[in-house]
Amino acid sequence: MASIRRRNGKWQVQIRRTNQPSLSKFFIQKSDAERWSRMIESKLDEEGLLPDTNILKCHTLSDLITRYLEQMTPKKRGHGPESLRLKKIKRHRLASCRLIDLKSATVNGYVEDRIEKVCPATVALEVSLLHHIIETAKLQWGFPFQDNPIKNVHRPGKPGLRNKRLEPDEEQLLFEGCNGSTVTYLKPIIVIALETGMRRGEILRIEHSHINEPLRTLRIPLTKNGHHPRVIPLSNEASTTLLGAYTGRSERLFPVSPPMPFDWPGRG
């Protein structure tokens, strides 16, 4: 049975059961205290023991992020950017919040703070990542979250798709800028992007063995979805550029992370 008593001007409810952590809560109205006690006791009768939430009092969001960085992030293809994103979140005051105190309103405050500094798409990615961290902690690590507090957090809307295409004179201006750059492989990369529509990551992973010179095709073994490779035909310009970029000093045609001062041309 629940114990309801007057204490410090409020009504305190205490529920004690064998092998069950003691539950206690204060209410201003006695009727609210009685209603809550009936609800909890009914839940105990139907579902059995409630999870011990003491672990949520002893750990912070930063603890979960650290564990996620060590166990989950290294398994992902995008582990580099995700690692940087998580370390950025750890430096925010939100990371010091105890898990027991982590609420949607708390994370919404983080969203409002971040939206003043970065674009909405970045904030939406961070919120999605936090949601997955809590789900992982709940389903795989045994943290007794009743609900995911990130589920109802407002996620900024993503901007509309871009539909920018190069104007007739812009391509020439682009190549003139490349000619004045100290990055010698910048122009070949842009030519391949324009001729094939390949993504930046795909271009940077091109190796000489991927090129079929007689058939003028290029095999992309690792695509964005990570499941199926694909083969794309090469125009004369793309084929000439690829073969000309190969120096013979290494299998990879381009450095892994060349500096890119602008976004890819021709992307929609």
C-alpha positions as CSV (number, residue, x, y, z in Angstrom):
1,M,0.0,0.0,0.0
2,A,1.1,3.6,-0.7
3,S,1.8,5.9,2.2
4,I,0.4,9.4,1.9
5,R,1.3,12.0,4.5
6,R,1.5,15.8,4.9
7,R,5.0,17.1,4.9
8,N,6.4,20.7,4.5
9,G,3.1,22.0,3.2
10,K,2.7,19.3,0.5
11,W,1.4,15.7,0.2
12,Q,4.2,13.1,0.0
13,V,3.5,9.7,-1.5
14,Q,5.8,6.8,-0.7
15,I,5.5,3.4,-2.3
16,R,7.6,0.5,-0.9
17,R,7.7,-3.1,-2.1
18,T,10.1,-6.0,-1.7
19,N,13.0,-6.0,-4.1
20,Q,11.7,-2.7,-5.5
21,P,13.4,0.7,-5.2
22,S,11.4,3.1,-3.0
23,L,9.3,5.5,-4.9
24,S,8.5,9.0,-3.5
25,K,6.9,12.1,-5.0
26,F,5.3,15.3,-3.6
27,F,2.0,16.9,-4.7
28,I,0.2,20.1,-3.8
29,Q,-3.3,18.5,-4.0
30,K,-4.0,15.3,-2.0
31,S,-6.3,14.1,-4.9
32,D,-3.3,14.2,-7.3
33,A,-1.2,12.2,-4.8
34,E,-3.9,9.6,-4.5
35,R,-4.3,9.4,-8.3
36,W,-0.6,9.0,-8.8
37,S,-0.3,6.3,-6.1
38,R,-3.1,4.3,-7.7
39,M,-1.5,4.6,-11.2
40,I,1.9,3.4,-10.0
41,E,0.6,0.5,-7.9
42,S,-1.6,-0.6,-10.8
43,K,1.5,-0.5,-13.1
44,L,3.5,-2.6,-10.5
45,D,0.7,-5.2,-10.4
46,E,0.5,-5.5,-14.2
47,E,4.1,-5.2,-15.2
48,G,6.0,-6.3,-12.2
49,L,9.1,-4.5,-10.9
50,L,9.9,-1.1,-12.2
51,P,13.5,-0.5,-13.4
52,D,15.9,0.9,-11.0
53,T,16.6,4.5,-12.2
54,N,19.5,5.1,-9.8
55,I,21.9,4.5,-12.7
56,L,20.4,7.5,-14.4
57,K,21.3,9.6,-11.4
58,C,24.9,8.5,-11.5
59,H,25.7,9.2,-15.2
60,T,25.6,12.2,-17.4
61,L,25.0,12.6,-21.1
62,S,28.7,13.1,-21.5
63,D,29.3,9.5,-20.2
64,L,27.0,8.1,-22.9
65,I,28.7,10.2,-25.6
66,T,32.1,8.9,-24.5
67,R,31.0,5.3,-24.6
68,Y,29.3,5.8,-28.0
69,L,32.5,7.4,-29.3
70,E,34.5,4.4,-28.2
71,Q,32.1,1.5,-29.1
72,M,29.8,2.7,-31.9
73,T,31.4,5.5,-33.9
74,P,34.5,3.6,-35.1
75,K,32.3,1.1,-36.8
76,K,30.8,3.7,-39.1
77,R,32.0,4.8,-42.5
78,G,31.6,8.4,-41.5
79,H,33.4,8.0,-38.2
80,G,35.6,11.0,-38.7
81,P,32.9,13.7,-39.1
82,E,30.7,12.0,-36.4
83,S,33.6,12.0,-34.0
84,L,34.1,15.7,-34.4
85,R,30.4,16.3,-34.0
86,L,30.1,14.4,-30.8
87,K,33.2,16.0,-29.3
88,K,31.6,19.4,-30.1
89,I,28.4,18.3,-28.2
90,K,30.5,17.2,-25.3
91,R,31.9,20.7,-24.9
92,H,28.4,22.1,-24.5
93,R,26.8,22.5,-21.1
94,L,24.1,20.0,-22.2
95,A,26.6,17.2,-21.8
96,S,26.9,17.8,-18.1
97,C,23.2,17.1,-17.6
98,R,22.4,14.0,-15.5
99,L,20.5,11.4,-17.4
100,I,17.7,11.5,-14.9
101,D,17.3,15.2,-15.6
102,L,17.5,14.9,-19.4
103,K,14.2,16.2,-20.8
104,S,12.9,17.4,-24.1
105,A,12.8,20.9,-22.8
106,T,16.5,20.7,-21.9
107,V,17.5,19.5,-25.3
108,N,15.3,22.2,-27.0
109,G,17.3,24.8,-25.1
110,Y,20.5,23.2,-26.8
111,V,18.8,23.4,-30.2
112,E,17.9,27.1,-29.7
113,D,21.5,27.8,-28.7
114,R,23.0,26.0,-31.6
115,I,20.7,27.3,-34.3
116,E,22.2,30.8,-33.7
117,K,25.6,29.5,-34.6
118,V,25.2,26.8,-37.3
119,C,22.8,25.9,-40.1
120,P,19.6,24.1,-39.4
121,A,20.8,20.9,-41.2
122,T,23.7,20.7,-38.8
123,V,21.5,21.0,-35.8
124,A,19.1,18.4,-37.1
125,L,22.0,16.0,-37.6
126,E,23.1,16.6,-34.0
127,V,19.6,15.9,-32.6
128,S,19.3,12.7,-34.6
129,L,22.7,11.6,-33.3
130,L,21.6,12.3,-29.7
131,H,18.4,10.3,-30.3
132,H,20.4,7.3,-31.5
133,I,22.7,7.5,-28.6
134,I,19.8,7.3,-26.1
135,E,18.2,4.5,-28.1
136,T,21.5,2.6,-28.0
137,A,21.9,3.2,-24.3
138,K,18.3,2.0,-23.7
139,L,18.3,-1.1,-26.0
140,Q,21.9,-2.3,-25.9
141,W,23.5,-1.0,-22.7
142,G,20.5,-1.5,-20.3
143,F,20.0,2.1,-19.2
144,P,16.4,2.3,-17.8
145,F,14.9,5.1,-19.9
146,Q,11.1,4.8,-20.0
147,D,11.0,7.0,-23.1
148,N,13.6,8.6,-25.3
149,P,13.7,12.3,-24.1
150,I,15.0,13.3,-27.6
151,K,11.9,11.9,-29.4
152,N,9.8,15.1,-29.0
153,V,12.7,17.5,-29.5
154,H,12.1,20.1,-32.2
155,R,14.3,19.5,-35.2
156,P,15.0,22.5,-37.5
157,G,13.6,22.1,-41.0
158,K,16.1,21.3,-43.7
159,P,16.5,23.9,-46.5
160,G,15.0,23.2,-49.9
161,L,17.0,21.3,-52.5
162,R,19.4,23.4,-54.5
163,N,18.9,23.6,-58.2
164,K,22.1,25.6,-59.2
165,R,23.7,24.9,-62.6
166,L,26.7,26.4,-64.2
167,E,26.0,29.3,-66.6
168,P,27.9,29.3,-69.9
169,D,30.6,31.7,-68.7
170,E,30.9,30.3,-65.1
171,E,32.7,27.1,-66.2
172,Q,35.5,29.1,-67.8
173,L,35.8,31.4,-64.8
174,L,36.0,28.3,-62.6
175,F,38.8,26.8,-64.6
176,E,40.7,30.1,-64.7
177,G,40.5,30.1,-60.9
178,C,41.9,26.6,-60.8
179,N,44.8,27.6,-63.0
180,G,45.8,30.2,-60.5
181,S,45.6,27.7,-57.6
182,T,48.6,26.0,-56.0
183,V,46.5,22.9,-55.7
184,T,47.4,21.2,-58.9
185,Y,44.8,18.4,-58.7
186,L,41.9,20.8,-58.1
187,K,41.1,21.2,-61.8
188,P,41.1,17.5,-62.6
189,I,38.7,16.8,-59.7
190,I,36.3,19.5,-60.9
191,V,36.4,18.2,-64.5
192,I,35.5,14.7,-63.3
193,A,32.7,16.1,-61.2
194,L,31.3,18.0,-64.1
195,E,31.6,15.1,-66.6
196,T,30.3,12.3,-64.4
197,G,28.3,13.8,-61.6
198,M,30.2,11.8,-59.0
199,R,30.2,12.7,-55.4
200,R,33.3,14.2,-53.8
201,G,34.0,11.2,-51.6
202,E,33.7,8.9,-54.6
203,I,36.2,11.0,-56.6
204,L,38.7,11.1,-53.8
205,R,38.7,7.3,-53.6
206,I,39.4,6.7,-57.3
207,E,42.2,4.3,-57.9
208,H,44.0,3.5,-61.1
209,S,42.8,-0.1,-61.0
210,H,39.2,1.2,-61.1
211,I,39.6,2.6,-64.6
212,N,38.9,0.3,-67.6
213,E,40.7,2.1,-70.4
214,P,39.5,-0.1,-73.3
215,L,35.9,0.2,-72.3
216,R,36.2,3.8,-71.0
217,T,34.4,3.0,-67.8
218,L,35.0,3.6,-64.1
219,R,34.1,1.2,-61.4
220,I,33.0,2.7,-58.0
221,P,33.4,-0.1,-55.5
222,L,32.2,1.9,-52.5
223,T,29.0,4.0,-53.1
224,K,27.1,6.2,-50.8
225,N,24.7,3.5,-49.7
226,G,27.6,1.2,-49.0
227,H,25.9,-1.8,-50.6
228,H,26.4,-2.2,-54.3
229,P,29.2,-1.0,-56.5
230,R,28.4,0.7,-59.8
231,V,30.1,1.2,-63.1
232,I,29.8,4.5,-65.0
233,P,30.7,5.4,-68.6
234,L,33.4,8.0,-69.1
235,S,33.4,10.7,-71.7
236,N,36.5,11.5,-73.7
237,E,37.2,14.5,-71.4
238,A,36.7,12.4,-68.2
239,S,38.8,9.5,-69.5
240,T,41.7,11.7,-70.6
241,T,41.6,13.6,-67.3
242,L,41.7,10.5,-65.2
243,L,44.5,8.9,-67.1
244,G,46.4,12.2,-67.0
245,A,46.0,12.5,-63.3
246,Y,47.7,9.1,-62.7
247,T,51.4,9.7,-61.9
248,G,52.4,6.1,-61.2
249,R,53.7,7.0,-57.7
250,S,50.7,5.6,-55.9
251,E,47.5,3.7,-56.7
252,R,45.2,6.5,-55.6
253,L,44.8,9.3,-58.1
254,F,44.2,12.2,-55.6
255,P,45.1,12.9,-52.0
256,V,42.5,11.8,-49.5
257,S,41.5,15.2,-48.3
258,P,42.3,18.0,-50.7
259,P,41.3,21.5,-49.7
260,M,38.0,22.4,-51.3
261,P,37.2,26.2,-51.0
262,F,33.7,25.9,-52.5
263,D,30.9,23.4,-52.9
264,W,30.8,21.0,-55.8
265,P,29.6,22.6,-59.1
266,G,26.6,21.1,-60.8
267,R,25.1,19.5,-57.7
268,G,21.4,19.8,-57.2
